[in-house]
Amino acid sequence: MTPGQLFGPGAFSGTDGTATHAEVLEESYLCEAGARDFLMMLARHPLLMARVVMVMGRQIFRLEQTIERMASQPVAQRLASLLMEAMAEGEVTEAGVLLPSHSQEELAKLVGTTRESVSRSLRIWRAGQLITMQGRRIVVLDPERLRREADAPSQYSGHPGARRNLRQLGAEVATALTVSPKGQR
């Protein structure tokens, strides 16, 4: 999660949120509010509502990007893109850019794959001296090479049906997320 991100917004639509779980990995400030109280607060404060809508819009945009990447990019490319984003929060050292600590399981969840696939990509990159490990933290030794890995043309993008399939997938996701007031599509 990133600062300002909403967690568990399904509660606004009446889902119980029991499957929602988070673990704090660093010092954080959390604000908790029941759905009813939060919605009443938004009704009384239009600027807060506008801010929440903007935050939710960014989250939806990132979700759309993730779905598109999962449908069109191999794991290594998605992982490289994630590490490029993490470099913004990284620490520049003599060896390279030290990224924030993430387990392979966390990285796998963020790119929509298995821990084994993440492990395989990291092992290949270590052998190629693109990265090294410092405990659980990744050190990017060659940021430009990582950027090329992230920007590499996808093996799926040249397929004639890829764009149509992505549009179809996007439409299916939009349909799944659109619910009428009675809870029916």
C-alpha positions as CSV (number, residue, x, y, z in Angstrom):
1,M,0.0,0.0,0.0
2,T,1.0,3.6,-0.5
3,P,0.4,6.6,1.6
4,G,-3.2,7.8,1.4
5,Q,-4.4,4.6,-0.1
6,L,-7.8,3.3,1.0
7,F,-7.9,-0.3,2.3
8,G,-11.0,-2.4,2.4
9,P,-13.4,-0.1,0.4
10,G,-15.6,-3.1,-0.2
11,A,-17.2,-2.3,3.1
12,F,-18.9,0.7,1.5
13,S,-20.9,-1.7,-0.7
14,G,-22.0,-3.9,2.2
15,T,-19.4,-6.7,1.9
16,D,-18.3,-7.9,5.3
17,G,-14.5,-7.4,4.7
18,T,-13.5,-10.5,6.6
19,A,-11.1,-11.5,3.9
20,T,-9.4,-8.1,4.1
21,H,-6.1,-8.3,5.9
22,A,-3.0,-6.1,6.2
23,E,0.2,-6.3,8.2
24,V,2.2,-3.1,9.0
25,L,5.8,-3.5,8.0
26,E,7.0,-0.1,9.0
27,E,5.9,2.8,11.2
28,S,2.5,3.9,10.0
29,Y,-0.5,6.0,10.8
30,L,-3.8,4.3,10.2
31,C,-7.3,5.8,10.4
32,E,-10.2,3.4,10.8
33,A,-13.9,4.2,10.4
34,G,-17.0,2.2,10.1
35,A,-18.7,2.4,6.7
36,R,-21.7,4.3,8.0
37,D,-19.6,6.9,9.9
38,F,-17.2,7.3,7.0
39,L,-20.0,7.8,4.5
40,M,-21.7,10.4,6.8
41,M,-18.4,12.2,7.1
42,L,-18.1,12.3,3.3
43,A,-21.6,13.7,3.0
44,R,-20.7,16.6,5.4
45,H,-17.3,17.4,3.9
46,P,-17.4,17.7,0.1
47,L,-13.7,18.4,-0.2
48,L,-12.9,15.2,1.7
49,M,-15.3,13.4,-0.6
50,A,-13.5,14.8,-3.7
51,R,-10.2,13.7,-2.3
52,V,-11.5,10.2,-1.6
53,V,-12.9,9.9,-5.1
54,M,-9.5,10.9,-6.5
55,V,-7.7,8.3,-4.4
56,M,-10.2,5.6,-5.4
57,G,-9.8,6.7,-9.1
58,R,-6.0,6.2,-8.8
59,Q,-6.5,2.8,-7.2
60,I,-8.9,1.8,-10.0
61,F,-6.4,3.0,-12.6
62,R,-3.6,0.9,-11.0
63,L,-5.9,-2.1,-11.0
64,E,-6.6,-1.6,-14.7
65,Q,-2.9,-1.4,-15.4
66,T,-2.3,-4.5,-13.4
67,I,-4.9,-6.5,-15.2
68,E,-3.6,-5.3,-18.6
69,R,0.0,-6.3,-17.6
70,M,-1.1,-9.7,-16.4
71,A,-2.8,-10.3,-19.7
72,S,-0.1,-9.0,-21.9
73,Q,3.3,-9.1,-20.2
74,P,5.5,-12.0,-19.0
75,V,6.3,-12.2,-15.3
76,A,9.9,-10.9,-15.6
77,Q,8.7,-7.8,-17.3
78,R,6.0,-7.1,-14.7
79,L,8.5,-7.7,-11.9
80,A,11.0,-5.3,-13.6
81,S,8.3,-2.6,-13.8
82,L,7.5,-3.1,-10.1
83,L,11.1,-2.8,-9.1
84,M,11.4,0.3,-11.2
85,E,8.5,1.8,-9.3
86,A,10.2,0.7,-6.0
87,M,13.4,2.5,-7.0
88,A,11.7,5.8,-6.3
89,E,11.6,4.9,-2.6
90,G,15.0,3.2,-2.7
91,E,18.3,4.3,-1.2
92,V,21.2,5.1,-3.5
93,T,24.4,3.3,-2.4
94,E,27.8,2.8,-3.9
95,A,26.7,-0.6,-5.2
96,G,23.4,0.5,-6.7
97,V,19.8,1.3,-5.5
98,L,18.8,-0.5,-2.3
99,L,15.0,-1.2,-2.6
100,P,12.6,-1.3,0.4
101,S,12.3,-4.8,1.9
102,H,9.7,-7.1,0.3
103,S,9.4,-10.9,0.6
104,Q,9.2,-12.9,-2.6
105,E,5.7,-13.8,-1.7
106,E,4.8,-10.0,-1.4
107,L,6.4,-9.3,-4.8
108,A,4.5,-12.3,-6.3
109,K,1.2,-10.9,-5.1
110,L,2.0,-7.5,-6.4
111,V,2.7,-8.8,-9.9
112,G,0.0,-11.5,-10.0
113,T,2.2,-14.6,-10.1
114,T,3.7,-17.3,-7.8
115,R,6.6,-16.9,-5.4
116,E,8.5,-19.5,-7.5
117,S,8.2,-17.4,-10.7
118,V,9.6,-14.3,-8.8
119,S,12.4,-16.5,-7.4
120,R,13.3,-17.7,-10.9
121,S,13.4,-14.1,-12.3
122,L,15.5,-12.9,-9.4
123,R,17.9,-15.8,-9.7
124,I,18.4,-15.1,-13.4
125,W,18.9,-11.4,-12.7
126,R,21.5,-12.2,-10.0
127,A,23.4,-14.5,-12.3
128,G,23.4,-11.7,-14.9
129,Q,24.5,-9.1,-12.4
130,L,21.5,-7.0,-12.8
131,I,20.7,-7.2,-9.1
132,T,22.1,-8.6,-5.9
133,M,20.5,-9.3,-2.5
134,Q,21.3,-7.6,0.8
135,G,19.3,-9.8,3.2
136,R,15.7,-9.6,2.1
137,R,16.4,-6.4,0.2
138,I,17.1,-6.1,-3.5
139,V,20.0,-4.0,-4.8
140,V,19.5,-2.9,-8.4
141,L,23.1,-2.8,-9.8
142,D,22.1,-1.6,-13.3
143,P,19.0,0.6,-13.3
144,E,19.2,1.3,-17.0
145,R,19.2,-2.5,-17.8
146,L,16.3,-3.0,-15.5
147,R,14.4,-0.2,-17.3
148,R,15.0,-2.0,-20.6
149,E,13.7,-5.2,-19.1
150,A,10.6,-3.4,-18.0
151,D,10.1,-1.7,-21.3
152,A,10.9,-4.7,-23.5
153,P,8.2,-5.4,-26.2
154,S,5.9,-8.1,-24.9
155,Q,5.9,-11.4,-26.6
156,Y,2.1,-11.2,-26.5
157,S,1.7,-7.7,-28.0
158,G,2.3,-8.8,-31.5
159,H,-0.5,-11.4,-31.4
160,P,-3.4,-10.3,-33.7
161,G,-6.0,-11.0,-31.0
162,A,-4.1,-9.5,-28.1
163,R,-5.7,-6.0,-28.2
164,R,-9.2,-7.4,-28.8
165,N,-8.6,-9.8,-25.8
166,L,-7.5,-7.0,-23.6
167,R,-10.6,-4.9,-24.6
168,Q,-12.8,-7.9,-23.9
169,L,-11.1,-8.6,-20.6
170,G,-11.5,-4.9,-19.6
171,A,-15.2,-5.1,-20.5
172,E,-15.7,-8.2,-18.5
173,V,-14.0,-6.6,-15.5
174,A,-16.1,-3.5,-15.8
175,T,-19.2,-5.6,-16.0
176,A,-18.2,-7.6,-12.9
177,L,-17.6,-4.4,-11.0
178,T,-20.8,-2.7,-12.0
179,V,-23.6,-3.6,-9.6
180,S,-27.1,-2.2,-9.5
181,P,-28.6,-0.8,-6.3
182,K,-30.4,-4.2,-5.7
183,G,-27.1,-6.1,-6.0
184,Q,-27.9,-7.5,-9.5
185,R,-26.1,-6.8,-12.7
